[in-house]
């Protein structure tokens, strides 16, 4: 039974076919067939009574079909590598954003330590709040930091939109 394109895409979103079968992405046809037979015996609904066995068995069948067909495998590999690239790009972006946030918090902590607090309350003489931030920190630096954060968020949104457009065009091509 051949699975429809949408059915293959749905299963591919949920599982990595190579991991599902337990083979490398360079595996040849015989290794894929052997891994499929082994996994199919393990998850066949007649042998495995768990409630997830039917879904996994169905996914194994689709993975086997895709990886044994040259055209389907090339399509799957292209989509998989794009997904991996996008994930790495997003992780790098998240890392930069997290680093920026940590730098900002560190500078704010250092600035608050350098601020003069004569009576220990953060207020000047007569209970009037002390104006401004610590020395070396000004509104221009803060505005630049916020502009950089906004720019990174816009870039992230643009990259996500481009990725989604590519995936939609690839799905339409199928």
C-alpha positions in Angstrom: 0.0 0.0 0.0 1.5 3.3 -1.1 1.1 6.2 1.2 -0.1 9.5 -0.1 2.1 12.6 -0.2 0.3 14.3 2.6 0.5 11.2 4.7 4.2 10.8 4.1 4.7 14.5 5.0 2.7 14.2 8.2 4.8 11.2 9.4 8.1 12.9 8.3 7.2 15.9 10.5 6.8 13.5 13.5 9.7 11.1 12.9 13.2 11.1 11.4 13.0 8.0 9.2 16.7 7.2 9.6 16.4 7.2 13.4 13.1 5.4 13.3 14.8 2.5 11.4 18.0 2.9 13.3 20.3 3.3 10.2 22.7 6.0 9.1 21.7 8.4 6.4 24.2 6.8 4.1 22.7 3.3 4.5 22.2 1.2 1.4 19.1 -0.6 0.3 19.9 -3.9 2.0 20.7 -2.2 5.3 17.4 -0.4 5.2 15.4 -3.6 4.4 17.1 -5.5 7.2 16.5 -2.6 9.7 12.8 -2.4 8.6 12.2 -6.2 9.0 13.7 -6.0 12.5 11.7 -3.0 13.6 8.5 -4.2 11.9 8.7 -7.5 13.9 9.2 -5.5 17.1 6.3 -3.1 16.5 3.9 -5.3 14.6 0.4 -4.9 16.2 0.0 -8.6 16.5 3.2 -9.0 18.5 3.2 -5.6 20.4 0.1 -4.8 22.3 1.1 -1.2 23.3 -1.2 1.5 22.1 1.6 3.3 20.2 2.7 0.2 18.3 0.1 0.7 15.4 1.3 4.2 14.8 5.0 3.3 14.9 4.4 0.3 12.6 2.6 2.6 10.1 5.5 5.1 10.3 8.0 2.3 9.8 6.1 1.2 6.6 6.2 4.8 5.3 9.8 5.2 6.2 10.7 2.0 4.4 8.7 3.1 1.3 10.4 6.5 1.2 14.0 5.3 1.8 13.8 2.6 -0.7 12.5 4.9 -3.5 15.3 6.9 -5.1 13.0 9.9 -5.9 11.2 10.0 -2.5 14.5 9.5 -0.7 16.1 12.5 -2.5 13.1 14.6 -1.6 13.1 13.5 2.0 16.8 14.1 2.4 16.5 17.6 0.9 13.7 18.5 3.3 15.5 16.8 6.3 18.7 18.7 5.6 16.8 22.0 5.3 15.1 21.3 8.6 18.4 20.5 10.3 20.0 23.7 8.9 17.0 25.7 10.1 17.2 24.2 13.6 20.9 24.9 13.8 20.4 28.5 12.6 17.6 29.0 15.2 19.8 27.5 18.0 22.6 29.9 17.0 20.2 32.8 17.0 18.8 31.8 20.4 22.3 31.5 21.7 23.1 35.0 20.5 19.9 36.4 22.0 20.6 34.6 25.3 24.1 36.0 25.3 22.8 39.5 24.6 20.3 39.2 27.5 23.0 37.9 29.9 25.4 40.7 28.9 22.6 43.3 29.5 21.8 41.8 32.9 25.5 41.7 33.8 26.0 45.3 32.9 22.9 46.3 34.7 24.1 44.5 37.8 27.5 46.1 37.6 25.9 49.5 37.1 23.7 49.1 40.1 26.7 48.1 42.3 28.6 51.2 41.1 25.7 53.5 41.9 26.1 55.5 45.0 23.5 54.6 47.7 24.3 56.9 50.6 21.6 55.7 53.0 21.4 52.2 51.6 17.9 52.7 50.1 18.9 53.9 46.6 17.7 57.4 47.4 19.7 60.5 47.8 19.5 63.0 50.6 16.0 63.8 51.7 14.5 60.6 50.2 14.8 61.9 46.6 15.7 59.2 44.1 19.2 59.4 42.6 18.9 60.4 38.9 20.3 58.4 35.9 22.2 55.2 35.6 25.7 54.3 36.7 28.6 56.0 35.0 29.5 54.6 31.6 26.0 53.7 30.8 23.8 56.1 28.9 20.5 56.1 27.0 22.3 56.0 23.7 23.9 52.7 24.6 20.6 51.4 25.8 18.8 52.5 22.6 21.5 50.8 20.5 21.1 47.5 22.4 17.3 47.6 22.0 17.7 48.3 18.3 20.0 45.3 18.0 17.5 43.1 19.8 14.7 44.3 17.6 16.8 43.7 14.4 17.6 40.2 15.5 13.9 39.5 16.2 13.0 40.8 12.8 15.7 38.7 11.1 14.4 35.6 12.9 10.8 36.3 11.8 12.0 36.9 8.2 14.0 33.6 8.2 11.0 31.7 9.6 8.8 33.2 6.9 11.3 32.2 4.1 11.5 28.7 5.5 7.7 28.3 5.6 7.4 29.7 2.0 10.0 27.2 0.8 8.2 24.3 2.6 4.9 25.4 1.1 6.3 25.6 -2.4 8.0 22.2 -2.0 4.6 20.8 -0.8 2.8 22.3 -3.8 5.4 20.8 -6.1 4.5 17.4 -4.8 
